[in-house]
Amino acid sequence: MSDMNLPSNMVLTPDKMEQDPSNVSPQVGPTNAVSEPAEPSAPQQATMAPASSQAGRPVQNRTPPPPTLAGRIIWYIGGAISILLAFRFVLALLGANPASAFAHFIYNVTTPLVSPFFGLFGYTPTYGVSRLEVFTLVAIAVYALVAWGLVKLVTITRPEGQ
């Protein structure tokens, strides 16, 4: 590559450099196939990116740590609870018959999960057979927040320098 005079705070990114034609391997294929000559592509220009956020300090790519097994398990359980509570909310909103097997199952499984929130508002708007269970919506939000907090607690890491 040709010698370029770059400012000290700019560097070339490797993915934007031109490919060295000596490193290209020849294509192997059938000998009787007729290939058309490829069009010459326009040379790519090297792009410049800032090398540091402050003078003398390299830029660090801060990516979140990979999810741990415990974090994935917590999200799985929290997601399952949220889905069951969402089913309960929709069934109550649409006025599902509690005597049907599916609605009975959902109500029985989710009652212990929403029971801490039953007296939270003191009212449950009803429209005929349908009910708007606001406490179920609050339970979904609380369980999602608890799952998020537990995952953050499990994935706490020390700073790199320590």
N, C-alpha and C positions, 0 to 999 in steps of 0.2 A: 504494500500500500504506500502511496506517496507520503512524503513528510509534510505534515500540516502544522501550521503555527496556530494553536488553539489558546484562548485565554485560560488562565490557571483555574478558573472556576467552572469550566466547561469540559465535558468528556464526551467521547463518542459512545453511543450505546451499541453493543455487539449485534443486536438483532437488526440494525439498520445499515451495517457495513456491507460493501459489495463482496460477493462470493469470489474467492480466488479460482479462476478457471482451471488451474492445475490440480485442484482437489476434487474435481467432478469426475465421478466414475462413468465409464462408457455404459450405455444401455445395452443389455443383452436381450436379444429377441430372435425370432425366426429369420433366417437368412433370405427367404423368398418374399418377405413382406416389403412393400414399397413404402418408404417413409418420405414425407414431404419435408422440405427444409423449414426449420423453425424460423419465425420472424425474429430478427434481433430485437431484444428488449432494450428499452431506454435505460441508461445507467441510473442506478439508484443513488440518491444523494444521502450522504451521511447526515443524520440529524444530531443535534447537540442537546444535551440535557444538563441542567445544573448539577455539579458534582457535590455540592454541600449546601446545607441550609444556613450554616454560619461559616465564616471564614475558618478554614482549617479542620472542620469536623465533617466526617463523611455522613451521608444520608443513610439512615437505618430504615429498612422496610419493616414496619411493625405489623406482623400478621398475628391474628389470634392463635393461641395454642390449639392444637388438635383436640377435639372433644375426647374426654376420657370415657372409659366404660361406665363409670358411675354416673357421669353426666348424661350419657345416652340413656341409661336405665331410668334416671329421674325424669327426663323429657318424655320417655315412652309412657311411664305411669301417669305423669301429668296430662299428657295428650289423651290417654284412654279415659281419665276422669272427665276431662273437658268434653270429649265426644259423648259420653254417657249423659252428662248434664245438658248438653245441647239437645240430645234426643228427648230428654224430659221436658225441656222448655218448649220444643216444637210440638210434642204430643199434647201438652197442657194448653198451648195456644190454639191448636186446632180442635180441641175438645175431644180427644181420643177417648174411647170407652175404656175405663180402668179395668173392666172385667175381661177384656181381651188378653190373651196370653202375653203378647209382646209388651203392651203398655203396662200390664201388671208386673212383668219382670223388670222393666226399666224403672218404674216407680219404687219397687222394693229394693233394688240395688242402689238407687240414688238417694233414697230418703235419709240414710245416715250421713250422707255427704252434705245435704242441704239443711239438715235439722238445726245446725248452729245458726242459720240465717233466717229461720222461720219468723221470729218475732221482730225482725229488724225494722220493718216499715209499718206494721200494724194494719196493713190493708192489702188486699189482693183483688185487683180489678177483674170482674167477671162480666162476660158478655154472652149470655145464654149458657151454653155448656163450655165455652172456652174460657181459660184463665190466663192472665198475664202474670207469670211468676217472676217478679222482679228479683226476689231473693235468689232465684236460680241463676240469673245473670250475674248477680254480685258474687255468688259462689264460684262461677266460672272464672271471673276476674281474679278472685282471691287465690284460687288454686293455681292459676297460671302464674301469678306473682310469686307464690310460695315456691313453685317449681323453678322459676327463674332464679330466685334467691338461693335455693339449695345448689343449683348448678354453679352459680358464681362462687359459692362457698367451697364447693368441692374442687373447683379449678383455680383456686388462688395459687399464684406462683410468686416466688421471690424475684426481685429485680436481678438483671443479668450480672451486675457488678458485685453482688453479695453472695 
